[in-house]
């Protein structure tokens, strides 16, 4: 299959771009905003409204309402994404991989960074989807819990495997069959998000940190530990530490994890729960160690020799941002071709060099090494087999569970 030839980036240019993204914080702040507001807000408000309109709030729909696919005569595709979630050139006016896709296929991409928060974006597209209308978008990128809900509601189209040979062949095994979309019939991963333990070597002052238990129990770290405001990450990492599988835990397991964290809160072990602002606490040394997102750690390590990370033997939580085609999209085939394009190792490498999240594409390491050897060797961007084997996903929650679990976690946070 023909491969595209992008402008090559030097390792120095790629590193400079990563620092630029860190300085802007837009993509990193996005992670805290979208995840802190995830299921609970939608479970309380969005689902009730949907049920009132006669839209099913639970149960899996067979899903998918197509429109007349005009891909052949209209060589265009409309793609909605998060801010700073795409490679850019030095002028920051062009996206090299998108330009290369257009040059090869003749398909023009109307690329819009109009997603700032999952709940907010759902509010934008819900009226059209509920009414069976075209949203004006052929391709969207949303986080796994919202992707699951859109599939369950029947508001996204089933993908045509014949248009996705690269995606089918190259999707990393750890992302192949989430419980909310077995076999990836409706979605493909844009990027993965790993939750790890980050630490400041200087602030640790010789204290060893290897597990979540070390964070919760070691008295030498009292008042110097950070946990995340995102339920799925903090509870998920604690469940793993307790020997429980986040993919199949019970309500009793959840309560036990909450109680374990609450004990640490009560004795002053945890300094505070944070969104993305844990990065300043970590670099300043106010946190000796904390639960963290890998995309941040990549950037922090590049700027500070004191920052590093550990993957506990018990495992770590992985979530995903995902590409889906909404109902009534006018250019479904073109959207599928764009999805498949980003599963070519060269295109995937160009993207990974800029945004530094977990690349979901097998075979990308060699291509990424041509751009940035450090990025290619970083398991937070290209997980090795050992790290991939420790990856665990937080299971899908019912609407009832989301409401109950988020309320219990909010109480833990003092909200």
C-alpha positions as CSV (number, residue, x, y, z in Angstrom):
1,X,0.0,0.0,0.0
2,X,1.2,3.4,-0.9
3,X,2.8,5.4,2.0
4,X,2.9,9.1,2.3
5,X,6.1,11.2,2.5
6,X,5.8,13.9,5.1
7,X,8.4,16.6,5.8
8,X,10.9,15.1,8.2
9,X,11.3,16.5,11.7
10,X,14.6,16.5,13.4
11,X,14.7,15.2,17.0
12,X,15.4,18.7,18.2
13,X,12.3,20.0,16.4
14,X,10.2,17.3,17.9
15,X,11.5,18.0,21.4
16,X,10.9,21.7,20.9
17,X,7.3,21.1,19.8
18,X,6.7,18.9,22.9
19,X,8.0,21.7,25.1
20,X,5.8,24.2,23.3
21,X,2.8,22.0,23.9
22,X,3.7,21.8,27.6
23,X,4.0,25.5,27.8
24,X,0.5,26.0,26.4
25,X,-0.9,23.3,28.6
26,X,-4.0,23.1,26.5
27,X,-3.8,19.4,25.6
28,X,-2.8,18.5,29.1
29,X,-5.4,20.6,30.9
30,X,-7.9,19.1,28.6
31,X,-7.2,15.7,30.2
32,X,-8.0,16.9,33.7
33,X,-11.1,18.8,32.6
34,X,-12.7,16.1,30.5
35,X,-12.0,13.3,33.0
36,X,-13.0,15.1,36.2
37,X,-16.4,15.7,34.8
38,X,-17.0,12.4,33.0
39,X,-19.7,9.9,33.9
40,X,-21.3,11.6,36.9
41,X,-22.4,14.8,35.3
42,X,-23.8,13.0,32.3
43,X,-25.4,10.2,34.4
44,X,-27.2,12.8,36.6
45,X,-28.3,15.2,33.9
46,X,-27.8,13.8,30.4
47,X,-29.3,10.4,30.9
48,X,-32.4,11.6,32.6
49,X,-33.1,14.0,29.8
50,X,-32.6,11.2,27.2
51,X,-35.0,8.9,29.0
52,X,-37.6,11.6,29.1
53,X,-37.3,12.0,25.4
54,X,-37.9,8.3,24.9
55,X,-34.2,7.6,24.1
56,X,-33.0,4.4,25.8
57,X,-30.6,5.0,28.7
58,X,-29.4,1.5,29.1
59,X,-29.0,-1.7,27.1
60,X,-27.0,-2.1,23.9
61,X,-28.5,-0.8,20.7
62,X,-27.8,-2.5,17.4
63,X,-26.9,1.0,16.5
64,X,-26.1,3.0,13.4
65,X,-28.2,5.0,11.0
66,X,-26.5,5.8,7.7
67,X,-27.2,8.6,5.2
68,X,-26.6,8.5,1.5
69,X,-22.8,8.2,1.5
70,X,-21.6,10.9,-0.8
71,X,-17.9,10.2,-0.3
72,X,-17.3,9.4,-4.0
73,X,-18.7,12.6,-5.4
74,X,-17.9,14.9,-2.5
75,X,-14.2,14.4,-1.7
76,X,-14.3,15.8,1.8
77,X,-14.5,14.7,5.4
78,X,-15.4,16.8,8.5
79,X,-13.3,15.8,11.6
80,X,-14.0,17.2,15.2
81,X,-11.1,16.8,17.6
82,X,-9.7,18.1,20.9
83,X,-7.4,21.2,20.9
84,X,-3.7,20.5,20.3
85,X,-4.3,16.9,19.5
86,X,-2.8,16.9,16.0
87,X,0.6,17.6,14.6
88,X,1.3,21.1,13.3
89,X,4.1,22.6,11.3
90,X,6.4,25.4,12.4
91,X,4.0,28.1,11.4
92,X,1.3,26.3,13.4
93,X,-1.1,26.9,10.4
94,X,-0.9,23.5,8.8
95,X,-1.2,19.9,9.9
96,X,1.4,17.9,7.9
97,X,-0.3,14.5,8.3
98,X,-3.7,15.8,7.2
99,X,-2.1,17.6,4.3
100,X,-0.3,14.4,3.2
101,X,-3.6,12.5,3.4
102,X,-5.3,15.0,1.2
103,X,-2.4,15.0,-1.3
104,X,-2.6,11.2,-1.6
105,X,-6.4,10.7,-1.7
106,X,-7.7,14.0,-2.9
107,X,-10.0,14.1,0.1
108,X,-10.0,17.5,1.8
109,X,-10.3,17.4,5.6
110,X,-12.4,20.0,7.4
111,X,-10.5,19.8,10.7
112,X,-12.0,21.5,13.7
113,X,-10.7,21.5,17.3
114,X,-14.1,22.1,18.8
115,X,-14.1,19.6,21.6
116,X,-13.1,21.0,25.0
117,X,-15.0,18.6,27.3
118,X,-16.9,15.4,26.7
119,X,-20.1,16.5,28.5
120,X,-20.1,19.9,26.7
121,X,-19.6,18.3,23.3
122,X,-22.3,15.7,24.0
123,X,-24.6,18.6,24.6
124,X,-23.7,20.0,21.2
125,X,-24.5,16.9,19.2
126,X,-27.3,15.4,21.3
127,X,-30.2,17.3,19.8
128,X,-29.3,16.3,16.2
129,X,-28.5,12.7,17.1
130,X,-31.7,12.3,19.2
131,X,-33.7,13.7,16.3
132,X,-32.1,11.5,13.7
133,X,-30.3,14.4,12.0
134,X,-26.9,14.9,10.6
135,X,-24.5,16.6,13.1
136,X,-22.4,18.1,10.3
137,X,-19.5,15.9,11.4
138,X,-18.2,12.8,9.7
139,X,-15.7,11.8,12.4
140,X,-15.5,12.6,16.1
141,X,-13.0,11.9,18.9
142,X,-14.4,11.2,22.4
143,X,-13.2,9.4,25.5
144,X,-14.1,5.8,26.1
145,X,-17.0,6.3,28.5
146,X,-18.8,8.6,26.1
147,X,-17.9,6.4,23.1
148,X,-19.6,3.5,25.0
149,X,-22.7,5.6,25.6
150,X,-23.0,6.7,22.0
151,X,-22.7,3.1,20.9
152,X,-25.3,2.0,23.4
153,X,-27.7,4.7,22.3
154,X,-27.3,3.6,18.7
155,X,-26.0,7.0,17.6
156,X,-22.9,6.0,15.8
157,X,-22.4,3.8,12.7
158,X,-20.9,0.4,12.4
159,X,-17.6,0.5,10.6
160,X,-16.9,-1.2,7.3
161,X,-13.9,-3.5,7.9
162,X,-13.0,-3.5,4.1
163,X,-12.1,0.2,4.4
164,X,-9.9,-0.4,7.5
165,X,-7.2,-2.9,6.6
166,X,-4.4,-1.0,8.4
167,X,-6.5,-0.4,11.5
168,X,-7.5,-4.0,11.7
169,X,-4.0,-5.3,11.2
170,X,-2.1,-2.7,13.3
171,X,-4.3,-1.9,16.4
172,X,-2.3,-2.9,19.5
173,X,-3.6,-6.0,21.2
174,X,-4.3,-4.1,24.5
175,X,-6.9,-2.0,22.8
176,X,-8.6,-4.6,20.6
177,X,-11.7,-5.6,22.5
178,X,-13.0,-3.2,25.2
179,X,-16.2,-4.4,27.0
180,X,-18.1,-1.5,25.5
181,X,-17.2,-2.3,21.8
182,X,-16.0,-5.9,21.5
183,X,-13.9,-6.3,18.4
184,X,-14.0,-2.6,17.6
185,X,-17.1,-2.7,15.5
186,X,-17.9,1.0,16.0
187,X,-14.7,2.7,17.1
188,X,-10.9,2.8,16.8
189,X,-8.4,4.3,19.2
190,X,-7.0,7.8,18.5
191,X,-4.6,7.7,21.5
192,X,-4.3,5.9,24.8
193,X,-3.9,7.5,28.2
194,X,-1.9,5.7,30.9
195,X,-2.2,6.3,34.6
196,X,1.1,5.7,36.5
197,X,2.9,6.7,39.7
198,X,5.1,9.7,39.2
199,X,7.7,10.9,41.8
200,X,10.2,13.6,42.5
201,X,13.5,12.0,43.4
202,X,14.7,15.0,45.4
203,X,11.6,15.2,47.4
204,X,11.5,11.5,48.1
205,X,15.0,11.9,49.7
206,X,15.8,8.2,49.5
207,X,12.3,6.8,50.3
208,X,11.4,4.0,47.9
209,X,8.1,4.0,46.1
210,X,7.0,1.0,44.1
211,X,3.3,0.6,44.8
212,X,0.1,2.4,45.6
213,X,0.4,1.0,49.1
214,X,3.6,2.9,49.5
215,X,1.7,6.1,48.7
216,X,-1.2,5.3,51.1
217,X,0.8,3.7,54.0
218,X,4.4,4.9,54.2
219,X,4.5,7.4,57.1
220,X,7.6,9.0,55.6
221,X,5.4,10.3,52.8
222,X,2.7,11.8,55.1
223,X,1.4,15.0,53.6
224,X,3.4,14.6,50.4
225,X,1.2,12.3,48.3
226,X,-1.3,13.3,45.6
227,X,-4.2,11.4,44.1
228,X,-6.4,12.4,41.2
229,X,-9.9,13.8,41.2
230,X,-10.8,11.4,38.4
231,X,-12.6,8.4,40.0
232,X,-11.6,5.9,37.4
233,X,-7.9,6.6,37.9
234,X,-7.6,6.8,41.7
235,X,-10.1,4.0,42.4
236,X,-8.7,1.9,39.5
237,X,-5.1,2.1,40.7
238,X,-6.2,1.3,44.3
239,X,-8.3,-1.7,43.1
240,X,-5.2,-3.1,41.3
241,X,-3.1,-2.6,44.4
242,X,-5.7,-4.5,46.4
243,X,-5.5,-7.4,43.9
244,X,-8.9,-6.6,42.3
245,X,-9.5,-6.3,38.5
246,X,-10.8,-2.9,37.5
247,X,-12.4,-4.7,34.6
248,X,-14.7,-6.9,36.7
249,X,-14.9,-5.4,40.2
250,X,-18.0,-5.5,42.4
251,X,-19.8,-2.7,44.3
252,X,-18.2,-4.1,47.5
253,X,-14.8,-3.9,45.9
254,X,-15.5,-0.3,45.0
255,X,-16.5,0.5,48.6
256,X,-13.4,-1.2,49.9
257,X,-11.2,0.9,47.7
258,X,-13.0,4.1,48.8
259,X,-12.5,3.1,52.4
260,X,-8.8,2.4,51.8
261,X,-8.3,5.9,50.3
262,X,-10.4,7.5,53.0
263,X,-8.2,6.0,55.7
264,X,-5.2,7.7,54.1
265,X,-7.1,11.0,53.9
266,X,-8.1,10.8,57.6
267,X,-4.5,10.3,58.7
268,X,-3.2,13.1,56.5
269,X,-1.2,10.9,54.2
270,X,-2.8,12.4,51.1
271,X,-2.0,16.1,50.7
272,X,-4.8,16.8,48.2
273,X,-6.7,15.5,45.2
274,X,-5.9,17.3,42.0
275,X,-6.7,17.7,38.4
276,X,-3.8,18.4,36.0
277,X,-2.4,20.9,38.5
278,X,-0.6,18.1,40.3
279,X,2.3,18.8,37.8
280,X,3.2,22.0,39.7
281,X,3.1,20.2,43.1
282,X,5.3,17.4,41.7
283,X,7.9,19.7,40.2
284,X,8.0,22.0,43.3
285,X,8.5,19.0,45.6
286,X,5.2,19.5,47.5
287,X,4.3,16.1,46.2
288,X,7.0,13.5,46.7
289,X,4.9,11.0,44.7
290,X,1.4,11.0,43.1
291,X,-1.0,9.2,40.7
292,X,-0.3,10.9,37.3
293,X,-1.0,10.8,33.6
294,X,1.7,9.5,31.4
295,X,1.4,12.3,28.9
296,X,2.4,14.8,31.6
297,X,5.2,12.7,32.9
298,X,6.8,12.6,29.4
299,X,6.9,16.4,29.4
300,X,8.0,16.8,33.0
301,X,10.9,14.3,32.6
302,X,12.1,16.2,29.6
303,X,12.3,19.4,31.7
304,X,13.4,18.1,35.1
305,X,15.9,15.3,35.9
306,X,14.2,14.9,39.3
307,X,10.9,13.6,37.8
308,X,10.4,9.9,37.0
309,X,7.7,7.3,37.1
310,X,7.1,3.7,38.1
311,X,4.7,1.1,36.8
312,X,3.5,-1.0,39.8
313,X,3.8,-4.7,39.5
314,X,0.0,-4.8,40.1
315,X,-0.6,-2.9,36.9
316,X,-1.9,0.4,35.7
317,X,-5.1,2.0,34.3
318,X,-5.4,2.7,30.6
319,X,-8.2,4.6,29.0
320,X,-8.6,5.8,25.4
321,X,-9.8,8.6,23.2
322,X,-11.7,7.1,20.2
323,X,-12.7,7.8,16.7
324,X,-16.4,7.2,15.8
325,X,-18.7,8.1,12.8
326,X,-22.0,9.7,14.0
327,X,-25.3,8.7,12.5
328,X,-26.3,10.4,9.3
329,X,-22.7,11.4,8.5
330,X,-22.6,12.2,4.8
331,X,-19.0,11.0,4.1
332,X,-18.7,7.7,6.0
333,X,-16.2,6.0,3.5
334,X,-14.0,9.1,3.6
335,X,-14.0,9.0,7.4
336,X,-13.1,5.4,7.4
337,X,-10.2,6.1,5.0
338,X,-9.0,8.8,7.4
339,X,-9.2,6.4,10.4
340,X,-7.2,3.8,8.5
341,X,-4.6,6.3,7.4
342,X,-3.6,7.0,11.0
343,X,-3.0,3.3,11.5
344,X,-0.2,3.4,9.0
345,X,3.1,3.4,11.0
346,X,4.5,6.5,9.3
347,X,1.4,8.6,9.9
348,X,1.1,7.3,13.5
349,X,4.7,8.1,14.2
350,X,4.4,11.7,13.0
351,X,1.4,12.1,15.3
352,X,3.1,10.5,18.3
353,X,6.1,12.7,17.9
354,X,4.0,15.7,18.5
355,X,1.4,14.8,21.1
356,X,3.3,12.2,23.3
357,X,0.3,10.1,24.3
358,X,0.2,6.3,24.0
359,X,0.3,5.3,20.4
360,X,-2.2,2.5,19.7
361,X,-0.4,1.4,16.5
362,X,1.8,-1.7,16.3
363,X,4.9,-1.4,14.2
364,X,5.4,2.4,14.8
365,X,8.6,2.2,16.9
366,X,11.0,2.1,13.9
367,X,9.3,5.0,12.1
368,X,9.2,7.1,15.3
369,X,12.9,6.5,15.9
370,X,13.6,8.2,12.6
371,X,12.0,11.3,14.0
372,X,12.8,11.1,17.7
373,X,14.8,8.2,19.2
374,X,14.0,9.2,22.8
375,X,10.3,9.1,22.1
376,X,10.6,5.7,20.3
377,X,12.3,4.3,23.4
378,X,9.8,5.7,25.9
379,X,7.4,3.1,27.2
380,X,4.9,5.8,28.0
381,X,4.5,6.5,24.3
382,X,5.3,3.1,22.8
383,X,4.6,0.5,25.6
384,X,6.9,-2.5,25.5
385,X,5.4,-6.0,26.0
386,X,6.0,-6.0,29.7
387,X,4.2,-2.6,30.2
388,X,1.4,-3.5,27.8
389,X,0.8,-6.7,29.8
390,X,0.2,-4.7,32.9
391,X,-2.4,-2.5,31.3
392,X,-6.0,-2.7,32.7
393,X,-9.1,-0.8,31.7
394,X,-11.8,0.4,34.1
395,X,-15.0,-1.5,33.2
396,X,-18.1,0.2,31.8
397,X,-20.6,1.3,34.4
398,X,-24.4,1.3,34.2
399,X,-26.2,4.6,34.6
400,X,-27.1,3.5,38.2
401,X,-23.5,2.6,39.1
402,X,-22.2,5.9,37.6
403,X,-24.5,7.9,39.8
404,X,-23.8,5.9,43.0
405,X,-20.1,5.6,42.5
406,X,-19.5,9.2,41.5
407,X,-21.5,10.3,44.6
408,X,-19.4,8.1,46.9
409,X,-16.2,9.4,45.3
410,X,-17.3,13.0,45.6
411,X,-17.9,12.5,49.3
412,X,-14.3,11.2,49.6
413,X,-13.1,14.3,47.9
414,X,-15.1,16.4,50.3
415,X,-17.2,17.8,47.5
